[in-house]
């Protein structure tokens, strides 16, 4: 069954021995666009307050109860990876700006900013990112059996990015739909901003994504705008709990 990441980010997280917090974000692999970690906000349960739970331990979310089980005890959860090397690209870029310009990096409307110097221009960013434009996450030990991590993208960060088609900009990323068996992203939900359509939201398969740019706050895709507008329309109720493992999608 498919689930909206925006909805899952409001679900409670249940360990095998009780409630541990709520889902705050999902880190997606790039390329591939599959859930690698769920970021769990634990509140006062653990000193760090945020832990990364590998997708290997995620159970089937319960949409009615709005809970997401994990196959870990509270004690095991305390040992989950929280290393800065597992931060998504957006956080790594913010740290790079801090190193280059001083002060804490801030973002407004998806664009990069520095609290001391004001808006960081794209020319300044090009200088700062000359040798490290879109850094890859360093390999790090984690409860998962995988040894190396590809680039990680924060789903919450990418939601709101502008979509750049082959022939120009078109709308923005509104959501991701993930399969609760494989935890792979099946579709990106795009708001095409087409005022002529009664339903401007369309579904875009991740294999059409060419590049995700943090500096530009854009997702570049290998399709033209006409093709995207003519793609499958998105109905929010189409991925609600049902007997069907896949949603009914409009042609």
QUIVENSUL-V173884 format. One record per residue. N is the residue number from 1. RES is the residue in three letters. NEAR is the number of other C-alpha atoms within 8 Angstrom. Layout:
n=N res=RES near=NEAR
n=N res=RES near=NEAR
//
This chain:
n=1 res=UNK near=11
n=2 res=UNK near=13
n=3 res=UNK near=12
n=4 res=UNK near=11
n=5 res=UNK near=12
n=6 res=UNK near=9
n=7 res=UNK near=8
n=8 res=UNK near=11
n=9 res=UNK near=11
n=10 res=UNK near=10
n=11 res=UNK near=11
n=12 res=UNK near=12
n=13 res=UNK near=14
n=14 res=UNK near=13
n=15 res=UNK near=13
n=16 res=UNK near=10
n=17 res=UNK near=7
n=18 res=UNK near=7
n=19 res=UNK near=8
n=20 res=UNK near=11
n=21 res=UNK near=11
n=22 res=UNK near=12
n=23 res=UNK near=15
n=24 res=UNK near=10
n=25 res=UNK near=11
n=26 res=UNK near=15
n=27 res=UNK near=14
n=28 res=UNK near=13
n=29 res=UNK near=14
n=30 res=UNK near=10
n=31 res=UNK near=6
n=32 res=UNK near=7
n=33 res=UNK near=10
n=34 res=UNK near=11
n=35 res=UNK near=13
n=36 res=UNK near=11
n=37 res=UNK near=11
n=38 res=UNK near=14
n=39 res=UNK near=13
n=40 res=UNK near=14
n=41 res=UNK near=11
n=42 res=UNK near=12
n=43 res=UNK near=8
n=44 res=UNK near=6
n=45 res=UNK near=7
n=46 res=UNK near=9
n=47 res=UNK near=5
n=48 res=UNK near=5
n=49 res=UNK near=10
n=50 res=UNK near=11
n=51 res=UNK near=14
n=52 res=UNK near=11
n=53 res=UNK near=13
n=54 res=UNK near=12
n=55 res=UNK near=10
n=56 res=UNK near=5
n=57 res=UNK near=9
n=58 res=UNK near=11
n=59 res=UNK near=9
n=60 res=UNK near=8
n=61 res=UNK near=9
n=62 res=UNK near=8
n=63 res=UNK near=8
n=64 res=UNK near=4
n=65 res=UNK near=5
n=66 res=UNK near=11
n=67 res=UNK near=11
n=68 res=UNK near=14
n=69 res=UNK near=12
n=70 res=UNK near=11
n=71 res=UNK near=9
n=72 res=UNK near=10
n=73 res=UNK near=9
n=74 res=UNK near=11
n=75 res=UNK near=7
n=76 res=UNK near=8
n=77 res=UNK near=10
n=78 res=UNK near=8
n=79 res=UNK near=6
n=80 res=UNK near=11
n=81 res=UNK near=10
n=82 res=UNK near=8
n=83 res=UNK near=7
n=84 res=UNK near=5
n=85 res=UNK near=8
n=86 res=UNK near=10
n=87 res=UNK near=10
n=88 res=UNK near=12
n=89 res=UNK near=15
n=90 res=UNK near=10
n=91 res=UNK near=8
n=92 res=UNK near=10
n=93 res=UNK near=11
n=94 res=UNK near=12
n=95 res=UNK near=9
n=96 res=UNK near=9
n=97 res=UNK near=12
n=98 res=UNK near=12
n=99 res=UNK near=7
n=100 res=UNK near=7
n=101 res=UNK near=9
n=102 res=UNK near=9
n=103 res=UNK near=8
n=104 res=UNK near=9
n=105 res=UNK near=12
n=106 res=UNK near=9
n=107 res=UNK near=9
n=108 res=UNK near=7
n=109 res=UNK near=4
n=110 res=UNK near=9
n=111 res=UNK near=9
n=112 res=UNK near=12
n=113 res=UNK near=11
n=114 res=UNK near=17
n=115 res=UNK near=9
n=116 res=UNK near=8
n=117 res=UNK near=7
n=118 res=UNK near=7
n=119 res=UNK near=7
n=120 res=UNK near=10
n=121 res=UNK near=6
n=122 res=UNK near=7
n=123 res=UNK near=6
n=124 res=UNK near=8
n=125 res=UNK near=10
n=126 res=UNK near=9
n=127 res=UNK near=7
n=128 res=UNK near=11
n=129 res=UNK near=9
n=130 res=UNK near=7
n=131 res=UNK near=5
n=132 res=UNK near=7
n=133 res=UNK near=7
n=134 res=UNK near=9
n=135 res=UNK near=9
n=136 res=UNK near=8
n=137 res=UNK near=13
n=138 res=UNK near=8
n=139 res=UNK near=8
n=140 res=UNK near=10
n=141 res=UNK near=6
n=142 res=UNK near=10
n=143 res=UNK near=7
n=144 res=UNK near=7
n=145 res=UNK near=5
n=146 res=UNK near=6
n=147 res=UNK near=9
n=148 res=UNK near=7
n=149 res=UNK near=11
n=150 res=UNK near=9
n=151 res=UNK near=12
n=152 res=UNK near=16
n=153 res=UNK near=13
n=154 res=UNK near=13
n=155 res=UNK near=12
n=156 res=UNK near=8
n=157 res=UNK near=10
n=158 res=UNK near=10
n=159 res=UNK near=10
n=160 res=UNK near=9
n=161 res=UNK near=12
n=162 res=UNK near=12
n=163 res=UNK near=14
n=164 res=UNK near=12
n=165 res=UNK near=13
n=166 res=UNK near=10
n=167 res=UNK near=7
n=168 res=UNK near=8
n=169 res=UNK near=9
n=170 res=UNK near=11
n=171 res=UNK near=10
n=172 res=UNK near=12
n=173 res=UNK near=14
n=174 res=UNK near=10
n=175 res=UNK near=11
n=176 res=UNK near=13
n=177 res=UNK near=13
n=178 res=UNK near=14
n=179 res=UNK near=12
n=180 res=UNK near=12
n=181 res=UNK near=6
n=182 res=UNK near=5
n=183 res=UNK near=10
n=184 res=UNK near=10
n=185 res=UNK near=13
n=186 res=UNK near=11
n=187 res=UNK near=11
n=188 res=UNK near=14
n=189 res=UNK near=14
n=190 res=UNK near=14
n=191 res=UNK near=11
n=192 res=UNK near=11
n=193 res=UNK near=8
n=194 res=UNK near=6
n=195 res=UNK near=6
n=196 res=UNK near=4
n=197 res=UNK near=6
n=198 res=UNK near=5
n=199 res=UNK near=6
n=200 res=UNK near=12
n=201 res=UNK near=11
n=202 res=UNK near=14
n=203 res=UNK near=12
n=204 res=UNK near=12
n=205 res=UNK near=9
n=206 res=UNK near=11
n=207 res=UNK near=6
n=208 res=UNK near=9
n=209 res=UNK near=11
n=210 res=UNK near=9
n=211 res=UNK near=7
n=212 res=UNK near=9
n=213 res=UNK near=10
n=214 res=UNK near=10
n=215 res=UNK near=8
n=216 res=UNK near=6
n=217 res=UNK near=12
n=218 res=UNK near=11
n=219 res=UNK near=13
n=220 res=UNK near=13
n=221 res=UNK near=12
n=222 res=UNK near=9
n=223 res=UNK near=9
n=224 res=UNK near=10
n=225 res=UNK near=12
n=226 res=UNK near=6
n=227 res=UNK near=8
n=228 res=UNK near=10
n=229 res=UNK near=9
n=230 res=UNK near=6
n=231 res=UNK near=10
n=232 res=UNK near=10
n=233 res=UNK near=12
n=234 res=UNK near=12
n=235 res=UNK near=7
n=236 res=UNK near=6
n=237 res=UNK near=5
n=238 res=UNK near=9
n=239 res=UNK near=12
n=240 res=UNK near=10
n=241 res=UNK near=6
n=242 res=UNK near=5
n=243 res=UNK near=4
n=244 res=UNK near=6
n=245 res=UNK near=7
n=246 res=UNK near=7
n=247 res=UNK near=10
n=248 res=UNK near=6
n=249 res=UNK near=9
n=250 res=UNK near=7
n=251 res=UNK near=5
//
